[in-house]
């Protein structure tokens, strides 16, 4: 482009570089300016408009893959919290007096829990909890493309309650009036909620309804649902499901063909009736035909379900619907992944789609709910619960500790713990301070007075205002050139040496309270009477269990997530739902167990009512929240495994699946809330877990067909033809 003359406003006379007249502050004629004012004012008021989609039809689509995707988002967002922040402006220095006002540094910090805004989002209305409100809001945003929140005013005119409004009950009131300068909505209450005919409809000013729309490509007043944009994907998945169901229900798939050579028509009819009487019924719907053995001829004209690639079509359809809502299949438990793979997918989802949705919600509520009433110095943020692979976090923390450069508060931030007033210490500084406070071992030379975990020692209490550790609570002195055998457990672990037995002398190394390691769950810890946890390297006995999969697994994990963190006992939530078949086996050999159950057959079970093993009955400080299991097969399998050498640790066998461990006395509240599951399942494999935590899958092979079955049919034919 070299050599071209420079273009400027002056070189073009009264025109700019594009050859157009320069812009004026007041463009066009007076009429144009008036119309511009009207258009801008209309855009600012954002009046409601009529929807272009059928909200009722969208609600009917909340099944199958759509339900899985949206429910996954709802469950994830239900664990989020709404945090209200206030801007704290730093005072300007004299040297900055001449600077622009906007250059003053400011920071955002959480408001006091008693602040009106904090209480509003913590308790939005008399009916909903904060989690319920957020989950319902996300449901409406996902299905209808619109989250609509009505706020009611308190005595000061500011929002005092928040209510979600369903899109299918909202109708725009057309036109702007002096009573409704920004327009209005007509909200029609559902019939079951009415107590009088006069309460059926409500006119809401537009400014009382906060709209959070997914933008429509054509109509600025309307929202755009993912179901509208991806309707064909949803229809494809539904057609695959319907087609597969029809093929299985109506397709020709015989269980048996009984051939009677030389039989007459009457004999064939009699044999058919006798077989149906003996082998069919409401629960035994075998399909068979009885034919003359000399005239057997069959030709398949259609395709059986296994030939129609339903598996691939279903997988592709589900993946497409999940992608429509931005949900990874792993996070919806519809794809297999190892431990690290699951956390990688979950982290990417939360940092992308889910995090973007949380950020969008916070910004919308800040703009339309907070700033008009509390000003620009407050904002809302929707914070997702922290997610980090525990194993990866432990590795990072250990690496930082070994580097001796991490500060205590930096380590606490990794575990989502609040900072400590004196937390800006390196490991060396912390160890030196503790060494000064440390006293001689009160047990007279017994090793292991420390916590046994340098990470736990550096983290300290979860309460930033807690009292400092008492002398002897943490034993991490400067080891120098001390012999390996004399090192305390905490230092030995920090130096990556073999850890010592957490309770070698029958007492807790943290508080010196005498205790015996008691087992609660197969992957849990041992706890002393004061609640200190010590990981076990091995269990007392081997066990067998049925691992729950599919819908049953997802349901139990979802129920566990609904248990409030503050209600949990020491062992928390069960993260591997299973049904114990028998605990207390002495054998270490999978072959022995496999031989004991050979030919047993699949185990059928039904998950029933939510119940509990109460601490008041067992003398424990926790209740075990469970789902009762009805299964004669499990009772038979338990008895069959009882033929092996074992120790009974509980009186009788009560099949159940654990949901979570809650503080004693709290189980009844969740029993009423969770109700019943009524989910049926079948397991063809059992897991055998040795005392050292090694797991082996043991097939429950189907029993061989009885050799007398053929003789029975021969007898039956003889009776009919006699």
C-alpha positions, 0 to 999 in steps of 0.5 A: 500500500506504499505510495498512496496519499494519506487520507484525512478529513481535511483532504476530503473537505467536509467528509471523513475517511469513509467519504461520508459527512461527519456525524452530528450530535443531533442527527437528522431532522427533528422528527428523526430525533424524536423517533430515535428518542422513542426507540431508545426509550422503548428498548430501555423499558423492554416491555413484555411480548407474546411468546412464539413457542408453546411452553406446554409442549416444551414441558412435555419434553421433560422426559428421557434424555432431556430430563437426564440433561436438565436434571444433571444441571439442576442437581449441580446448581442446587449445590451452589450458593448465592454470595452477596458482595459489597465494594470496599473502596480504599481511601485515596492518598494525598498524592492521588488527589489529582488523579481521576476518581475512578482510579481509586482501588476497591475490593469486593468482600462478602456482606454480613450474614444479617444484611438484608440481601444476604438473608434474601438470597439465603431464604428467598421465600417462605416455601423454597430453600435457596437450593430449591429456588436456584434449581427451579430457576435453572429448570425454567431457563433450560426448558423455556429459555426464560428465568422469570422472578417476581419480587414482592416489596417489604416496608422499605419498598425493596425486594423482600421475597423472590418467587419463580414464575413458570413461563406457561402461566405468563401472558404479556399485557400489550401496550404501555399505559400511565399505570404500567409505563414499562408494560405488564404481565398477566400471571394465571395461577394454576387451578389446584392452587386457587382458593377463590375464583377472584385469585385466578389472575394477577397483573404484574408491572414489568419492573416487578418481574426480572427476566433472564432470557436466552436471546431469540435470533428474531424477536428481542422480546422473546426467549429461545429455548434449547428445545426449539433450537435442538428439537430435531435432536430430541425427536430423533432420540425419542423415535429411537426409544419408541422404535426399540420399545415397539420392536421388543413388544411386537417383534417376533422373538420366540422363546421356544418351538415345540414340534410334535411329529405326526400330531393331529390338530386337536393334539397340537391345540391340547399341547399348546393349552397345557404348556400355557397353563404350566409355563406362562402367566402374568410374570412368565410371558414366554412366547412359543408355538406348537407345530407339526414336526413334519411341517416346520417352516419359518421365515423372518421378514423383519429385523430383530432389535439386535440387528437394527443398531439400536445401541449405537443410535441410542448412544448417539441420540443421548450424546446429542441431547446432552450436548444440546444442554452442554452436559458431558455424558460422564457427568450425567453418569452415562459414560464410563470414566476412571477417577481422573477422567471423571474429575477432568470432565467435571472440571471442564464442564464447571469452568465452561457451560455451568460456570458461564450459567452461574456467572450469567445468573449473578450478573442478571440478578445484580443488574435488575434486583440489587442495583435499582434498590441497593446501588452499585456497591453491591453485587451477587455471585453464584458460587459453585461448590469447589471441585478438585480431584482429592488425589491430585490435591493431596499430591499438589499439597505434598509437593508444595510442602516439600518445596517449603515455600507455600504459606499456611493460608495458601494451603488452606485456600486449596481446601476452600478453608478461610484464612487464619490471622497468623497463616502467612507462615512457611512450613519451616516457620510453622515447624519452628513455632510449634517446636517452641511450644512442644513438650515432652511426650506425656506417655513416656517415650511412646512415638506418634504424639502428632497428628500423623499428617503434615498437611493437616497440621499446616491446615489447622482448624477450619475456624479462623478464630479458633484457639492456637494448637495446644503444646503437644497437639502437633509434633513437627520439630526440626529433625536434623540428623535424627535417626529414621526410627526416632522420627514422629509420624508427621515428619516421617510422612513429610519425608515420604517414609513408610507411615506408622500404624495410626493407632499402634498402642490402642489409643488415638495419637491426636488426643490420647483417648483409648479406642479400638478401630471400629469399621463402619464402611468399606472405604471409611476411616477409623474414628476415636471417641473425639472424632479424630480420623485415621485411615485404615490400610486394611479391614478386619474381614473380607466382604461381598457386595452388589454394586448398584449401577444405572438409575439406582446408582444415580438416584442414591447419589442424588439423594446423598447430595441432598443431605445438608453438609452440616447434618453429615456424620463423620463418614459423610455421604456414600459415594459408591452405592452398593448392597452388602451381601455378606461381611465377615468372610475369613477367606482371601481367595476369590476362587473360593468365593467364586466356587461357593456361588457357582451356578447361583444365577442373577440377583433380582432386587427392589429398592424400597423405602428410605429408612435408617439404623438409628444411633439411639438404638446402637449407642452411636453418635450417628444415624445410617440413612439407608434404602431398604432392599427387598430381595429373596435372592439376596437372602439366599445368596447371603445364606450360601456364602455363610457356608464359608468360614466367617464372623457375624458382626451384626445380628441377622441380615437386612439388605440395604443400600447406604445413602449417608451417615448423619448426626444422631436424631436427624434421620427421620427428617430425611426419611420423610423427605425422600419417601420411597424409590421403588426401583427394580434391578438385576445384578449378574455380578458380585464384588468380592473385597478382601481385607486389604481392599483388593476387589474382584468381580465374581460372576453369578452365572445362570444355572444350567438347564435341568437335564430332566426338562426334556424328559418332562416334555416327553411325559407331557406329550405322552399324556396329551396324546394318550 
